[in-house]
Amino acid sequence: MLGEFKKFIMRGNVLDLAIGVIIGAAFGKIVTSLVNDILMPVVGLGLGKLDFSNFFVSLNGQHYDTLADAKKAAAPTLNYGLFINTMIEFLIVAFVIFLIVKQVNRMFPAPPPAAAPATKPCPECTTAIPAGARRCPQCTAVLPA
C-alpha cells in the first residue's frame, strides 16, 4: 500500500497540481495585498475617502465607530464592506487568469480540424467502403450520394 501511494504521489499530474496550489496561494496573497493596499485606497479616495472595510452592521443594536471597535467588544457584525473587498479581489484574480489563459492560447494555436473520414459504412452490409464509392464492392448495393 505504501508503494502504491508513493507511485501515486510521484505521478506528474499530482506534482503539477501541488505546485499549482502552492503558487496559487502565494498569488492570492499578492492579489489580496494589491486590492487592500493599493486599489481600495485609490477607489476609496475617488469615492470621497470611503473605506469599504469599515462598512458593517452591528447585530446587537449598539453603535461602533469602526469594525475594530466592534470586534474588540466581541459584538456580532455583518461585514458587508469586507465582502465588497473580497468580491473586487475575486474579479481581479479572474481577470488576471483570463489574461494569462488568453496569452497561453495565443502561444499554442488550436490543432487543425480533423480530416474527413476516408471510409463510410455500407448501409446494407456495414462493410467499410471508400467515402466516394457509389456501389458497395461486397454486396453491390447502390449507395446514396
Beta strands, then each sheet from edge to edge (+ up, - down):
strand 1: 57-58
strand 2: 77-78
strand 3: 119-121
strand 4: 128-130
sheet 1: 1+ 2-
sheet 2: 3+ 4-
end
